[in-house]
Amino acid sequence: MTTDMLGKRVKRVEDQRLITGEGRYVDDIKLQSMAYCAIMRSPYAHANIRSIDTAAAKAMPGVLDVMIGADIPYNPLPMAWPAGGSAGIQNNVNTPRALATDSVKWTGEGVAAVIAETPEQAFDAMETIVVDWEPLPTVVDAEKATLPGAPQLHENAPNNIVFEWSVGDRDGAGRAIDDAEVVVRQRLVNQRLIPNPMETRGDIGWFNPGTDEYTIWMSSQTPHIQRLLLAAFVMGIPEHKLRCISPDVGGAFGTKIFTYADYPIVLLASKRLGGRPVKWIESRRENYQSTIHGRDHITYLEIAGSKDGTVSAIRVKTFANLGGRLSTIGPGIPTTLYARVLSGCYKIPNVYAEVVGVYTNTVFVDAYRGAGRPEATYVVERAMDLFANEIGMDPAELRRRNFIPPDQFPYENPSGLGTASGGAKIFIDSGNYAPAMDKALAMAGYADMAARKAEARTRGKYLGVGLSTYLEVCGVAPSKWIGAVGEGWGAAMWESANVKVHLTGKVVVTVGTQPQGQGHETTYAQIIGHELGIPMEDIVIQHSDTQGTPFGYGSYGSRTSSVGSTAAIKAAGKIREKARRYAAHMLEASVEDIEVDGAEYRVKGSPDKKKTFQEIAFALDLAFDAPEGMEPYLDETAYYDTPNCTWPFGTHVAIVEIDEETGHVDLVRYVAVDDVGNKINPMIVDGQLHGGIVQGAGQALWEGAVYGDDGQLLSGSMLDYAVPRASWIPNLELDETVTPSPVNPLGVKGVGEAGAIASTAAVANAVNDALKPFGIRHLDMPLTPQTVWKAMQSAKGAQA
Amino acid sequence: MIPAAFDYVRATSLDDALARIATSDGAAKVIAGGQSILPLMKLRLARPETLVDIGRLDELRGVRRLPDGRVAVGALTTYDEMVRDDTLRHYGLLADALPNIGDVQVRNRGTIGGSIAHADPASDMPAILLALDAEVVARSVGDERTIPITSFFEGAFASVLRPDEIITEVRLPGGRNDVGSAYRAIEQPASGYSIAGVAAVIGARNGDRWGFCAVAITGVGDHPYRASAVEAAVLAGSPLGDAAAHATDGVTVASDIHADREYRTHVAAVQVRRALEAAIARLG
């Protein structure tokens, strides 16, 4: 009997190769006659290009080609998700070209590409390119960029406004706020972050002159989408003439979803060289300057309600910084993925959000782990604490009073997808919030917090506790919503899988999703092993190559476990049904009489009459005795479009201690109770939570992209951008509640983003709680020692 | 992140290395552990024509006690070797600071000589050596001189070391039983360099006065310095907190995106007081 590994803490099958250096990333791939590309980037954040002189570079040793913007025959990069979908809302769209032609809009925008025999020669030649720049005034702050007199980036975007989008009941929210007993207002800055995957981006372009076909190896989360966008929207070549391959991808966090300028550059470069492959590998500095950043919202928040702790309205106006030009789905993140979950897990009857998307002289902003939902969670969870503070109620108690009750699902939140124009109405389908909070509070010793605060004072410390009772929307997404006019990005978001059973009974599963370190090769194998009753070792999971995998939308938005896995289960079900029919033929029984138990196909009532899955595969693959009308081979493909998103939730509790003298914040305890539904592999779930929690805590305490007023990226390397270290993080105390998702057969919800969505608000709330004795109501992140100390100083000064 | 082209020479001896840099007119740079110069070269902020690698010259490595009781640390001794060295174990400053310098890779490769030759304004090692009144021995072709560490640093990445000189060793005073010492720092979280790092050595009380006081500060000014105003105040009997308030007297305090002048000035004083308190606690 094969051991069923579904739900078990199985060690990841990927890890042996990844931790022994046997992984195969883009930069590990070396092709015959490969040339190397270096991209020259703008040193100015805003400038016109008067001329570019590449003569010296072309004469440098080893140089094969130098391209500038005028040499690129392609369209600008696509922007696929306008605010408000394709209906109604004006989006003033400017996207990057492969290389800038007339002007640059951020420090790091590419202006020339050098192709040489070696990377060193390409870099040396790049330095000899002379650009005649006309520097222009710059603006880096989204709110300031919309003010009169601000430098203007684009002629078609007056006041640098990309769009003005709103959702919810404006009048209702207005009335509720006007009539409320208590209204709390606060300006919140959700600072810009620089994602830091261990592997930077990179790609190899190859044009095959013999077949007129292009191949690109890319560190991407979305090879199938890239094929579509590059072929149809950028290069103008038929889609079947382009093959996209993502080998091992060393982390992404959203950054590798998008279409980047280097893709068309390396493909065109290879064509211009008559078919020599061309490799470009991003340096960490380029990664900071020219791969997408995350967050960067300025939000004016109002939360209203009564003194008894009933919250009646949330209204926000948010300025979302989208950078100098738009990334692939930049406008979709601060609109749909943000404001539609702004009320979190609370039954708040009136919600209204206005979002202004803004151009500034910074690199573009797009989806970063959580993508809109961390920003929304930060707003609503800070709002609940601010409101609790105002009415003198315990923040946990305020939350409890406003949770959506467990008997009110499906719940239609007032800014949610039930109000979307056209397409499917999406409701929050399940949840039970209080038990998760109760468990977390008990684990954290919440009832004893007053005594712990007093004890900390004896050590010169201020202790604070912060909650985040977050709600996630995962498993993106029903195509009826995401493809709908007026909301989504005009594309589907189903998923696919193919299961092939070879003659020996070994199984190859190819999937349309694309791992970046999540352990898909393990979790899919656990699922298929369970479905077919075979050992994981007999299953290999293949992905990442548009030639050989069914079309799929890739991995992001915590969608693989709920959407991708369901496609795989469907394909395995088709295999099982066909095997069952063939077993009936082999056993001379009717199909209805064949019962399946793991890998055994038995005749009901005659337990000795049975065939194994492997025997069936062998016979059906050889097909010397196939019944009339039955095709040989076990090979089935399935597509799955989910009817709803999934809705993970939970309560995170952070406890911090602040050094009164220095303002240094020490994260001393972290408790998380998450409800991600059923778990395919609890160890991998823990790992996702660990990483996500640390990433979110990083934003609260340490991380922040800093641009100077001139648009120079001052936090331009890891010497100045603080990625969290393990030693700064306490042991993470995890527990769970389990409310299975009703929308997929596994009852899973996805966990890739939950930690990052929850933890920022928990840690920030803890720091603000610790500072209450000073009369401090709110501090913006990152809550560095200097920020905290200065706030304490001015509070002391005000009290003196 | 690819350096400009350069030549590489592995020196066969100290004299060989000295001869090579003496004739290069500044175009050759010495590399030891490479933890400072290689990142600068990759960013093309440094472009030496030639790197002279002294990393394998065993004559510059290791810790030995001199006949007069002082301790000589070879310039190529790594942070990790210092952590493990029995003789150096008794220096409280080193025990406090070394395990927190850089990361494992930096501690395995980075050297004491390289650190002070680089003269980073926020590096920890210079502050430690300043508080210990160390001496730096520098050789050039046909010459050797001993430079008190207190007159070694001149500015950010600038010292009195000449382009034709190589640091051969650093000499520490012999371990004393009548002092306590401690290192305290608040770090810039991204780089791990000190926003304010303080090395303090204090001598046992002689009547109602401290017998000795040395305080050195890094990360605050344009180079690490001895806080002589603090030392004088401590020796004059000021309470530690009052003495610490002189931490930045006469210093142009640095300001950057991590810590502005006001905050740095404040935490320098806090760390001075804390380092002194910790040093006193170790007096026993």
Interface residues (C-beta under 8 A of the other chain):
Chain A: P119 E120 F123 D124 E127 S283 R284 R285 E661 T662 H664 W702 V706 L714 S715 M718 L719 D720 Y721 A722 V723 R725 W728 T784 P785 Q786 W789 K790
Chain B: M1 I2 A4 A5 L43 R44 I186 Q188 P189 A190 S191 I257 H258 A259 D260 E262 Y263 H266 V267 V270
